[in-house]
Structures are given as structure tokens and as C-alpha cells.
């Protein structure tokens, strides 16, 4: 393995040295921590992490290697990752390459041999921190100036970077661990338009799994275009995907969703889509101290009173005031924040967590069927 020295400067003045593997370079991002025990490949290829460094609390990463089926998008969108111990000899029958090969191919680097518990506690106490990481620059003052001159994550339109540039159809269901293949697509006649703000592949899989014919559109698709398709019976609803960054800066996207709400088109939003719906309805989202990132977050379904362990990845949330126009359907049991809403004056609902179980538990998959029932 080719190891490099890595130099890290955080916006609170902390300067650290560690090691790195992959392709060297210099990059900035916002540092967050993720508490998932498994699924590092799915996490790193989730477009929602664009512009962020992922600190994995799981102490050993690389154990199961990397394979082509578990990618949530075409590449690593995160700025990079921080791990305690790097395992470069994966032990899994599905592994096609190790993590070092993966990072080299992706043109990224991963920091390792660093105290991730220390970093996690710092982020928990101080909130997410901007960081500049380099395998080229070691001088503390130079790193500081590079960080100060870099953009803040809530000032960058990452959605425009990660969204598809062209329309495409998705035509297979979810991964079957018994057959080691994707379930064949069995359409039920219902068609949905997916607005891609950074959609995860497995969300598309789950939409197809329940028989929906899925067409994916770029983030800047006009509402009037979709309204015409709805009126002509070419689509039966709209799905608003997950994605990265500050939702309030996506003013054009919010304006288009507002038109869709007014047109009474059935809609379902996940994560960023959930937040954009809230903003479009006139209830501005707010930033959490350190966000919620992991595959072990308990959420209560307030309608059934059942507890679901969920996958989370977000820094922003919808305000409590949204109860004026919505029924609150889910709450996070870690901090009591809103996890799901159903609109009273429009055929729309949304959830903050990722119910498609990639990576993580599958206790919330029923939500996709609720979308089918709405259609």
C-alpha cells in the first residue's frame, strides 16, 4: 500500500497530522461524523455527502472491500473520509477491489491512522467544522489561509453538481441477497417523475420494486412541464429526492415545487426533498448543530406507535411550525425533531430519514407503498 502524510486544519484552529491513501491532493469540506457500523461504500457514494468529509465512528473500515452493485451513484461525491484503522485486505465473497484501489480510481484520498473518537467528540460538542486537508501542504498557516479562502458548504450549489444532466429511465427493482441480482421490474401502470437532487440508486430500486415506472429528471426541470405531463396522464406523481447542501439556497427548485403543490400533484419527498417541500410551503428549514448521520437512529411512527431504526444523513430540518399545515407522522427519538409529515391541503407527504435501507435497516420500506397508495 502506498501511504502518504496528510495535514489537516480545522476552522476552530486545530491542526493535525495523519496518514492517507488513494490519490493525493488538497481539498476542503465540512467535517461530519457517521455512526453506521456497516455500509461505508454506500455512504461514500451517496451524493448527499457532496462537500463533506465523513468521519466514521466504526473503528475499522475496508473489511468487506468494494463492489459495483453497492454503489449509490457513479462515484464518491464526498470530499473524503477519516477512519481510525484501514483494512486493505477485504474478506467478503462479493468484494471486487480494496478500498485503496477504489479511492485511487475515484481520484480521492482517505485519511487514516487518526483518532476518530477525538474528532467525533469535538464535532458533537462544537458542531460540524470546516476543514482543509492536504497531502501536499504541511505548513499550518498555509492550510489556515487555504481554509479561510474556501467556500462554506451552505454557499455552494452542490445539487447542480450531482444531479443528472439528462433524462433517463430506471428499470430494475431492489437487490436480492439470495439470488445476488436485482429483482425484475414488474410495472403496475403507475408512472412517476423523479426530480434528481442527488438521488440514491437504491431509492430508485425501491420505487421500481413496488411497480412504479420511473423517469429521472434534472434538478432544474420546470414545474409547468411536469404539470402538463400530469394532466395528460403521462405521469401520476412526482418524487423529490435526497441531495446535498443548504435547502434554502435552492430558490428556483423551491419555486417549482410550490407550483406543483398548488397544482395538487401527488408528491413524496425524502431528506432534501422533504426539506424543499417545507420551504415551498412557506416554512423555512433550520440547521442542526451537528446533523444526523448514521444507520441506527430510532424513529417513532406516531400513527402506529411503532419504533423504526432508520438511516439518516442530513444537517437541516423542518420547523415545528409546519404542524399548522401538516400532520406530524414521525419523530426522531434521539432529539425529538420532526421525521415525517403529511400535508393537509395537498396530496403530499415526506420523511427526513432514508427508508430504502441503503445502507442500514429496512424497517421503513413500507413508506414507498404509501406513495403508491397516494397515486
C-alpha positions in Angstrom: 0.0 0.0 0.0 1.2 3.5 -0.8 0.8 5.7 2.2 1.2 9.5 2.3 1.3 12.1 5.1 -1.9 14.1 5.5 -2.2 17.5 7.1 -5.5 18.7 8.5 -6.5 22.2 9.6 -10.0 22.8 11.2 -11.8 26.1 11.4 -11.5 26.0 15.2 -7.7 26.2 14.9 -6.9 22.5 15.5 -4.0 21.3 13.4 -3.5 17.5 12.9 -1.2 15.1 11.1 -2.1 11.7 9.9 -1.7 9.3 7.0 -3.6 9.0 3.8 -4.1 6.5 0.9 -5.6 7.0 -2.6 -4.8 9.9 -4.8 -3.0 12.8 -3.1 -4.1 16.4 -3.3 -5.7 19.2 -1.4 -9.4 19.6 -0.7 -11.8 21.4 1.6 -15.1 20.3 3.1 -17.3 20.2 6.1 -16.5 17.5 8.6 -19.4 15.4 9.9 -19.4 12.1 11.8 -21.4 9.0 10.7 -22.2 6.3 13.3 -23.0 3.5 10.9 -21.4 0.1 11.7 -21.7 -1.1 8.0 -22.2 0.2 4.5 -19.2 2.5 4.1 -19.3 2.1 0.3 -23.0 3.1 0.1 -22.3 6.1 2.4 -19.3 7.4 0.4 -21.2 7.1 -2.9 -24.3 8.8 -1.6 -24.5 12.2 -3.4 -25.9 13.8 -0.3 -22.4 13.8 1.2 -21.1 16.2 -1.6 -18.8 18.8 0.0 -18.3 16.8 3.3 -15.6 14.8 5.0 -17.1 11.7 6.6 -15.6 10.8 10.0 -16.5 7.1 10.5 -17.0 6.2 14.2 -16.7 2.5 13.2 -13.0 1.9 14.1 -12.1 -0.4 11.2 -13.1 0.4 7.6 -12.3 -1.6 4.4 -13.3 -5.0 5.8 -15.7 -6.1 3.1 -14.0 -4.3 0.2 -15.9 -2.7 -2.7 -18.2 -4.0 -5.4 -20.0 -2.5 -8.3 -23.5 -3.4 -7.1 -23.4 -1.4 -3.9 -22.7 2.0 -5.5 -25.4 4.5 -4.7 -24.2 6.7 -7.6 -21.4 6.7 -10.2 -18.7 7.9 -7.9 -17.6 9.2 -4.5 -19.2 12.6 -4.0 -17.8 13.3 -0.5 -14.7 15.4 -0.2 -13.1 12.5 1.6 -13.2 10.2 4.6 -11.5 9.9 8.0 -11.0 6.4 9.5 -9.2 5.0 12.5 -7.9 1.7 11.2 -7.7 0.8 7.5 -8.1 -2.8 6.4 -6.6 -3.2 3.0 -7.3 -7.0 2.8 -11.0 -7.4 2.5 -12.7 -10.6 3.4 -16.0 -10.9 1.5 -17.0 -13.1 -1.4 -18.7 -10.1 -3.2 -15.5 -7.9 -3.0 -14.1 -6.8 -6.3 -11.4 -4.5 -5.1 -10.0 -3.0 -1.9 -10.6 0.5 -0.6 -7.2 1.8 -1.7 -7.9 0.8 -5.3 -11.3 2.4 -5.1 -10.0 5.8 -3.9 -7.3 5.8 -6.5 -9.8 5.2 -9.3 -12.1 7.8 -7.9 -9.3 10.4 -7.7 -9.9 10.9 -3.9 -7.9 10.2 -0.8 -8.8 8.9 2.6 -7.2 9.9 5.9 -6.4 7.2 8.3 -4.4 6.4 11.5 -6.2 9.3 13.2 -8.2 9.4 16.5 -11.8 9.4 15.1 -13.2 9.3 18.6 -11.5 12.6 19.4 -12.9 14.1 16.2 -16.4 12.8 16.8 -16.5 14.2 20.4 -15.2 17.6 19.0 -17.9 17.7 16.4 -20.6 16.7 18.9 -19.5 19.5 21.2 -18.7 22.2 18.7 -20.9 21.3 15.8 -19.8 20.5 12.2 -16.5 22.1 11.3 -15.0 23.2 8.0 -11.7 21.5 7.3 -8.9 21.8 4.7 -6.9 18.6 4.2 -3.8 18.2 2.1 -1.1 15.7 1.2 0.9 18.5 -0.4 0.8 21.4 2.1 2.2 20.9 5.6 2.5 24.4 6.9 -0.2 25.3 9.4 -0.5 28.9 8.3 -0.8 28.0 4.7 -3.5 25.5 5.5 -5.4 28.1 7.5 -5.3 30.6 4.7 -6.5 27.9 2.2 -9.4 27.1 4.5 -10.3 30.8 5.0 -10.4 31.3 1.3 -12.6 28.3 0.6 -16.4 28.4 0.3 -18.8 27.4 3.0 -20.9 24.4 2.3 -24.1 26.4 2.6 -22.9 28.8 -0.1 -22.3 26.1 -2.8 -24.9 24.6 -5.1 -23.9 21.0 -4.8 -27.2 19.9 -6.2 -26.3 21.4 -9.6 -23.1 19.3 -9.4 -24.6 15.9 -8.5 -27.9 16.0 -10.4 -28.3 14.2 -13.7 -27.8 16.3 -16.8 -30.2 14.2 -18.9 -33.5 12.4 -18.6 -33.3 8.6 -18.1 -35.4 5.7 -17.1 -34.7 3.3 -14.2 -36.0 -0.3 -14.8 -35.0 -2.8 -12.1 -36.1 -3.5 -8.5 -34.2 -3.9 -5.3 -31.1 -6.2 -4.7 -32.0 -9.7 -3.8 -29.3 -11.2 -1.5 -30.5 -14.7 -2.2 -30.1 -14.6 -6.0 -27.4 -11.9 -5.9 -29.2 -10.0 -8.6 -31.7 -7.2 -8.9 -35.4 -8.1 -8.9 -37.0 -7.9 -12.3 -39.2 -4.9 -13.0 -43.0 -5.6 -13.0 -44.8 -2.4 -13.9 -48.3 -1.7 -12.4 -49.2 1.1 -14.8 -48.4 4.0 -12.5 -45.7 6.4 -13.6 -43.7 8.9 -11.6 -41.2 11.6 -12.3 -38.2 11.6 -10.0 -36.6 15.0 -9.6 -32.9 14.3 -9.0 -31.3 16.5 -6.4 -28.7 13.8 -5.7 -30.9 10.6 -5.7 -29.5 7.3 -4.4 -29.8 4.4 -6.7 -31.5 2.2 -4.1 -34.3 4.7 -3.8 -34.9 4.3 -7.5 -34.8 0.5 -7.0 -37.4 0.6 -4.3 -39.7 2.8 -6.4 -39.5 0.2 -9.2 -39.9 -2.6 -6.6 -43.5 -1.6 -6.0 -44.2 -1.4 -9.7 -43.7 2.3 -10.5 -42.4 3.3 -13.9 -39.6 5.7 -13.0 -38.2 8.5 -15.2 -35.5 10.6 -13.6 -35.3 14.4 -14.4 -32.6 17.0 -13.7 -33.0 19.2 -10.7 -34.0 22.3 -12.7 -36.9 20.7 -14.5 -39.8 23.2 -14.8 -43.0 22.6 -12.9 -45.1 23.6 -15.9 -43.6 20.7 -17.9 -44.5 18.2 -15.2 -47.9 19.7 -14.7 -48.7 19.2 -18.4 -47.5 15.6 -18.2 -49.7 15.0 -15.2 -52.7 16.5 -16.9 -52.1 14.3 -20.0 -51.8 11.2 -17.8 -48.2 10.7 -18.7 -47.2 10.7 -15.0 -49.2 10.1 -11.9 -47.0 11.8 -9.3 -43.6 13.4 -8.5 -40.9 12.1 -6.2 -38.5 14.7 -4.7 -35.1 13.0 -4.0 -32.5 13.3 -1.3 -29.4 15.5 -2.0 -26.7 17.7 -0.5 -26.3 21.2 0.8 -28.4 24.0 2.2 -32.1 23.7 1.0 -32.9 27.4 1.4 -30.4 28.4 -1.3 -32.2 26.3 -3.9 -34.7 29.1 -4.7 -35.6 28.0 -8.2 -36.2 24.4 -7.1 -38.4 25.7 -4.2 -40.4 27.8 -6.6 -41.0 24.9 -8.9 -42.2 22.7 -6.0 -44.5 25.4 -4.9 -46.2 25.3 -8.3 -46.5 21.5 -8.0 -48.1 21.9 -4.6 -50.6 24.4 -6.0 -51.4 22.0 -8.9 -52.3 19.3 -6.4 -49.9 16.8 -7.9 -49.3 13.8 -5.6 -45.8 14.1 -4.2 -43.4 12.2 -2.0 -40.1 13.7 -0.7 -37.1 12.1 1.1 -34.4 14.1 3.0 -33.6 17.2 0.9 -36.9 16.6 -0.9 -38.6 16.7 2.5 -36.9 20.0 3.4 -37.6 21.6 0.0 -41.3 20.7 0.3 -41.3 22.5 3.7 -39.7 25.6 2.2 -42.1 25.6 -0.7 -45.0 25.5 1.7 -43.6 28.6 3.4 -41.9 27.0 6.4 -38.2 27.6 6.4 -35.8 24.9 7.4 -33.1 25.3 10.0 -29.6 23.9 10.6 -28.9 21.3 13.3 -25.8 21.6 15.4 -24.1 18.5 14.0 -26.8 16.9 11.9 -27.9 13.3 12.0 -25.7 10.8 10.1 -25.9 7.0 10.7 -27.9 3.8 10.2 -29.0 3.4 13.8 -31.4 6.3 14.5 -34.7 5.4 16.3 -37.8 7.0 14.8 -41.3 6.6 16.1 -44.2 6.3 13.7 -46.8 8.4 15.5 -49.7 6.7 13.7 -48.8 3.1 14.6 -46.7 3.9 17.7 -44.1 1.5 16.4 -40.3 2.2 16.6 -38.2 2.0 13.4 -34.4 2.0 13.3 -33.5 4.2 10.4 -30.8 5.5 8.1 -30.1 9.3 8.4 -28.0 11.8 6.6 -28.8 15.5 6.9 -27.7 18.7 8.5 -31.1 20.6 8.2 -34.6 20.0 9.5 -38.1 21.3 9.1 -39.5 23.6 11.8 -42.1 22.7 14.4 -44.4 25.4 13.0 -45.1 23.2 10.0 -47.8 21.4 12.1 -50.0 24.4 11.1 -50.5 22.8 7.7 -49.3 19.2 8.3 -49.9 16.2 10.4 -46.6 15.1 12.0 -46.3 11.4 11.2 -42.8 10.6 12.5 -40.4 11.8 15.2 -36.7 11.2 15.9 -36.3 9.6 19.3 -32.7 10.9 19.7 -33.6 14.6 19.7 -37.4 14.8 19.2 -37.1 16.5 15.8 -39.7 16.0 13.0 -39.0 13.0 10.8 -42.2 12.9 8.7 -45.2 15.0 7.7 -48.3 14.6 5.7 -49.8 17.8 4.2 -53.4 18.6 4.9 -54.1 20.8 1.9 -52.2 18.9 -0.8 -51.7 15.2 -1.7 -48.1 15.2 -0.5 -46.0 13.7 2.3 -42.4 13.4 3.1 -39.8 11.9 5.5 -36.4 13.1 6.7 -34.8 9.6 7.0 -33.8 7.3 4.2 -36.4 4.4 4.1 -34.7 2.5 1.3 -32.2 0.8 3.7 -29.0 1.6 1.9 -27.1 1.3 4.0 -28.9 0.2 7.1 -32.2 -1.3 8.3 -35.2 -1.8 6.2 -38.0 -1.2 8.7 -39.3 1.9 6.9 -39.6 0.4 3.4 -43.4 0.4 3.8 -43.3 4.2 3.1 -42.8 3.5 -0.6 -46.1 1.6 -0.7 -47.8 4.6 0.9 -46.7 6.6 -2.1 -48.2 4.0 -4.4 -51.5 4.3 -2.4 -51.4 8.1 -2.7 -51.2 7.7 -6.5 
